[in-house]
């Protein structure tokens, strides 16, 4: 065990990194869920629209891989997004077994509204951090050891 980790273990239990990450993670998750809910979306639906808004369209399998969700879970997310006409699925003309998922105009409008809500949440959360500190935080969090098999989020 390295000396820094040993020092951390001897501090106040509420200051342990795992606890702090869990606490702040829960708060951030709650605020993000609220921001998406204002737009009529769940967190996973919002993440799906963000991905499709960036990529234009993708295969259904590609969306599942990018979001790291089981294809059966993605099917439910896409069913809900399709019923609100935020996305559309169509067969890939090059391979009729594949479905292509695309964001619709209405989905683009909802996505713009959701992105504004998310940006507001992030401005509030990170108001006391400089751009350099945010870059450092992003880098450090990307190096925390988790695996694709870990459960990242749940729908409530």
C-alpha atoms as one frame of an Amber mdcrd trajectory, in Angstrom:
protein
   0.000   0.000   0.000   1.417   3.408  -0.893   1.971   6.065   1.778  -0.694
   8.413   0.402  -3.361   5.713   0.566  -2.274   4.819   4.104  -2.620   8.480
   5.111  -6.095   8.572   3.592  -7.162   5.538   5.605  -6.187   7.283   8.850
  -8.268  10.420   8.204 -11.854  11.056   9.158 -13.956   8.220   7.698 -16.243
  10.742   6.001 -13.234  12.167   4.143 -12.318   8.833   2.550 -12.129   9.162
  -1.225 -14.592   6.363  -1.905 -17.159   7.932   0.386 -16.610  11.410  -1.061
 -16.939  10.083  -4.627 -20.083   8.141  -3.710 -21.662  11.140  -1.985 -20.827
  13.629  -4.720 -21.684  11.069  -7.394 -25.139  10.570  -5.914 -25.717  14.326
  -5.762 -24.500  14.861  -9.334 -26.610  11.942 -10.544 -29.694  13.343  -8.833
 -29.153  16.798 -10.350 -28.541  15.344 -13.809 -31.650  13.161 -13.541 -33.654
  16.239 -12.559 -32.259  18.233 -15.512 -33.213  15.458 -17.936 -36.616  14.989
 -16.272 -37.416  18.647 -16.973 -37.117  17.667 -20.644 -39.195  14.499 -20.246
 -36.168  12.194 -20.354 -34.495   9.662 -18.102 -30.727   9.742 -17.642 -30.245
   6.858 -20.091 -32.592   8.374 -22.654 -30.679  11.648 -22.381 -27.338   9.886
 -22.812 -28.717   8.115 -25.888 -29.870  11.394 -27.443 -26.510  13.022 -26.696
 -24.703  10.155 -28.414 -26.999  10.259 -31.452 -26.852  14.048 -31.577 -23.075
  13.830 -31.830 -22.913  10.941 -34.294 -25.993  11.586 -36.431 -26.986   7.951
 -36.618 -25.573   4.630 -35.544 -26.342   0.964 -35.649 -28.390  -0.208 -32.689
 -25.506  -2.503 -31.733 -23.098   0.445 -31.910 -25.309   2.502 -29.584 -25.431
  -0.358 -27.064 -21.641  -0.664 -27.167 -21.008   3.069 -26.851 -23.398   3.393
 -23.903 -22.166   0.128 -22.368 -25.712  -1.189 -21.892 -27.123  -4.601 -22.623
 -28.916  -4.698 -25.996 -32.163  -5.707 -24.255 -31.943  -2.620 -22.024 -31.222
  -0.427 -25.051 -34.266  -1.841 -26.811 -36.486  -0.494 -23.999 -34.769   2.896
 -24.086 -35.196   3.124 -27.862 -38.826   1.983 -27.665 -39.550   4.892 -25.307
 -37.601   7.392 -27.423 -39.303   6.144 -30.569 -42.771   6.435 -29.001 -42.087
  10.130 -28.300 -40.701  10.505 -31.834 -37.254  11.585 -30.571 -35.514   8.802
 -32.513 -36.347   6.514 -35.382 -35.083   3.056 -36.225 -34.881   1.711 -39.721
 -33.356  -1.325 -41.348 -29.868  -0.901 -42.736 -30.252  -1.203 -46.543 -26.807
  -2.830 -46.721 -27.677  -5.443 -44.074 -31.374  -6.006 -43.367 -30.531  -7.696
 -40.038 -29.177  -4.425 -38.604 -31.142  -1.440 -37.387 -29.907   2.113 -37.797
 -30.958   4.548 -35.067 -31.242   8.250 -35.911 -32.259  11.287 -33.918 -35.309
  13.104 -35.317 -35.893  16.856 -35.587 -38.041  16.699 -32.462 -35.305  14.708
 -30.726 -32.815  17.405 -31.716 -35.017  20.093 -30.156 -35.348  18.123 -26.915
 -31.612  17.422 -26.948 -30.808  21.150 -27.221 -33.073  21.844 -24.249 -31.502
  18.991 -22.273 -27.974  20.179 -23.040 -28.844  23.654 -21.748 -30.183  22.102
 -18.528 -27.050  19.962 -18.123 -24.746  22.911 -18.753 -26.573  24.854 -16.031
 -26.112  21.977 -13.576 -22.416  21.722 -14.438 -21.859  25.477 -14.128 -23.360
  25.330 -10.618 -21.444  22.200  -9.592 -18.047  23.312 -10.843 -18.299  27.074
 -10.289 -15.341  27.088  -7.887 -12.996  25.172 -10.202 -10.755  26.671 -12.865
 -10.578  25.268 -16.382  -7.228  23.684 -15.488  -8.689  22.085 -12.356 -11.607
  20.721 -14.378  -9.169  19.195 -16.877  -7.220  17.634 -14.001 -10.402  16.298
 -12.419 -11.493  14.787 -15.744  -8.073  13.174 -16.172  -7.998  11.784 -12.634
 -11.514  10.366 -12.870 -10.676   8.706 -16.186  -7.882   6.838 -14.392 -10.032
   5.453 -11.557 -10.069   1.694 -12.055 -13.496   0.513 -13.010 -14.468  -2.039
 -15.600 -17.166  -2.324 -18.232 -18.743  -5.082 -16.168 -19.422  -2.701 -13.276
 -22.977  -1.463 -12.994 -22.712   2.234 -13.817 -26.255   3.444 -13.289 -29.754
   2.229 -12.714 -33.110   3.531 -13.797 -35.467   4.419 -11.006
